[in-house]
Amino acid sequence: MTAPAFIQRGTGTTAVVMLHGVGGGRDAFRPQMEPLAAAGYRAVAWDMPGYGESAPISPYDMAGLASAAVRLLHAIDASHVVLLGHSMGAMIAQEVMVQAPHRISGLVLSATSPAFGKAEGAWQQAFLAERLGPLDAGKTMADVAARLVPGMVGEGFSPEGAGLAAAIMSRVPPATYRAALAALMGFDRRAALADIRVPTLVVAGELDTAAPAPVMEKMAARIPGAEYVVLPGAGHLANLEQPQAFNAVLLAFLTQHFPV
């Protein structure tokens, strides 16, 4: 199978490979691309299978998505790889750490969780109903974005970032969106957190209701040596809401562990 589509900036020996969430695409990391390249890193952002220019996979599950990410790593052939995952993308990053830990030099987990839970769980059912209800009612992905994005951002967010998030979500094929949400069901890598042996940064948004900061703090405590940072006033889309604050935390971590 071929590697997923991706974009890249910079030529550094350390590649920061960015994995987006369910409502995302490679442009979800647009505010990070140039700052990373300017700092001497190779910035890489993929289109997850079924998104953008990447072909879908079958079965569409976490193991297959992680395998696709590993194919991407082979394609870029970097000396060192730091995975930066947002939301579902950070869950895929955790899955990659199980499949191919030898390929990863560092990890950044943003707005995520080590487990999603069972499909019959009340929280999971409410989550799916909120996200799939409009599609089931005949609405478009643009309608879904208009409904969801305002509730995903925190205080003092960048209007440009929120607008970009809505535009990106609007472009996600409905079938892919459904498949990605279904792939989350049953995800649970809590037991694998203690086995992570690379420098790890865990970034939470103070006002994130999808991946609450207390949950992420507990997650960070189970990863040996992990650094935990809360971005004040940020919601679920911190890298788009507060790009300068997010980039500052990210670059401080990279500079400490992967100096150029």
N, C-alpha and C positions, 0 to 999 in steps of 0.2 A: 504494500500500500504506500502511496505517496505521502509526503509530509503535508500538514495543513499549511494554508497560506499565511504569510506573515509580512510585516514591514519592519525595517530596521534603520537605525541612525547610529553613527559613530563606528569606531573601529577598535575599541579597547579590547584587551585580552579577557576582561571580565564582562560577560553578557548578562544583562538583567532581562530575563524572559518574563513577560507580563501576560497573565492569564485572566481574562475578563469573566464577568458573572453572567447569569441567565439572560438579563436584558441588555447585554453589552455587545461588544465587537472590538476589533483592534483599535478603533478610534477612541475607545473609552480611556485609553492611556495617553491621549494626545498631549495633555499638559506635562507629562513626564518625559516624553521622548527627547526633546531638544535639551532640557536641562541635564539629563543623564549623559547625552552625547557630549555636551559642552564640558562636563566634569571628567571626561575621559573614559566613560563606559560605553559599551555597545548596547543600545536599547533595542529590544525586540518585542513586538506585540503581535500575538497571533489572532486569527479568526478561528474560534473553536469549531470543530466539525459541524457542518450545517449552517454556519454563520458566514456572512460575507462571501469570500471567494473560496472557502473550504468546503469540500464535498462532505455530505453526511456520512455517518458510519452506521452499521447494523451488526449486532444490537447496539442501541444507543444507551450505554451504561457507563458507570464511573470507571470500570476497568478499561473499557475501550477508549474512553476519553484520555485516560492517563497514558495508554499506549500511544495514542496520537501525539500527546505532548512529548513523549520520549522520541518519537520519529522526528519531531521538530528539533529536538536537541541534537540528534544525529545530523540533521540538515544544516544547522548553523555552525556546528563543529567548533565550539568555543573552548578555550583553555579552562575557563572557570565559568560556572553558571550559578546565578542567583535567581531563584524562582520568586516572582512577585505575583501573588494571587489575590484577587478580590472576590469576596463572597463565594460563589460556586467555584470560581477559578482557584481560590485558596484551598477548597476541598480537593480539587484535582491535584493541586500541588502536594497535598498530604498523601494522596494516592500514589503519586510519582515517587515520593520518598519511600514508599513500601516496595514499589516495582523496581526502581532503579536508583537506590540511594547513592551509589558510587558516582552517578552523573551530576550530583548537586553539591555545590560548595557553600551555599547559603540560602536562607529562606525568609521571605517577608509575607506574613499572613495578615490580610486586611479585611475587616468587616465580615468575619466568618465564624465557623464553629467546627468542632471536631466530630459532630454528629448531627444528623437531621432527624432521625427517629423513624418510627413506623407509620405507614400510610394511614392506619386507623387511628392514630393519635389525634386528639382534639386540636392541638396547635397546628399540626401539619395539615389537617383538613381545612382549618380556617385560612391558613396560608395559601393553599391551593385554590380555595373558593374565591379569595380576593383577586388572585392573579389570573385564573381561568374563567371566572364568571362572565366578564365582558365578552370574551371570545365565544363562550357558549351561548351568549345572548345575541350573537351576530355582529359584535363590534369588531373594529380593526385593531391592529397593534398600536396605531396612533392613539386610538381611544384608550387602550390599556395604559400607554405611557402618560397620557394626560391625567389619568386617574391616579397612577401610582407614584410618579416622580415627586409631586409636591409633598407627599407624605414620607418620602425617603430622605429628604434633606433636613439639615438642622437649622441653626440660627446663623445669620450673617453669611449665607452661602453666596457663591458667585452666580449671578443670573446667567452668565455665559456658560458656566459649567452645567447648571440645571437644564438649560436649553439644549446643550450638546447631549446630555443624558437622554432627554426625551426624543431627540432626533435619532439617536442610535437605537433606542428601543423600538422606535417606529419601524425600523428597517429589518427587524428580526422576523424571519419567516414564521408564521403561526405554528406550523407543524414542528419546526425546530424548537420553538419556545415550549410547546407541550412536551416534547421528548426530553428536553433538558430538565424540566421540572419533575418529570417522572423518574429520571435518573437519580435525582436526589433522595428518593424514598429508600430508607433503610441504610443510608450512608452512616457509617460509624467507625471512626479511626481513633477513638479515645485511647484504646490500648496501645496504639503505636506511637503516641506522643513521647513516651519515655525513651523510645529508640532513636529519636532524632538527635543526631550528633554533629550538626553543623550550626554555625552562628545563625540565630533566628531572631527576627523582629516581629512582634505582634502589635498591630496598630488598630485601636478601637476608636469609634466615634462616640463621644460622650452621650449623644442623644439618639444613637442608633437603636431602633426598636426591633429590627430584623436580626441583628447580631449584637445583643446588649453587651455593654462594656463589662459588667460583672462576669458574664459567661466567658468572655475572651480573657479576662484576668485569670480565671481558673484554668483556662486552656494553657496560657503562658506559664503558669506555675508548674505544669506537668511536663514542660519541655526543658530539659537540662540547659541551664544558662541563658534561657530566652530573655530578651529585653521586651518589656511591656510599656506601651505609650498610649495615652488617651489624648485625643485631639479635642479640646474644649469647644462646645457648640456644634460639633460636626455630627452629621447623621450617617446614613449608610453609604453615601457616595463621597467620602472624604477627599479622595484624590481629585475629584472634579469640583466639589464644593469649596474646598480650601486648598487649592493646588500649591500655593507657596508654603503653607505650614506642612502639608504632607511631604513635599519635596525636601524640605529642610530636615525632617526626621529621617527620611529615606537616605539622603546623601550623608548625613552624619553617621548612620549605621554602615553604609558602604565604605566611607572613608576610614572608619575605624578598623573594619575587618578585611577590606579589599582595596587598599590604597593603590592609586595609579602612579 
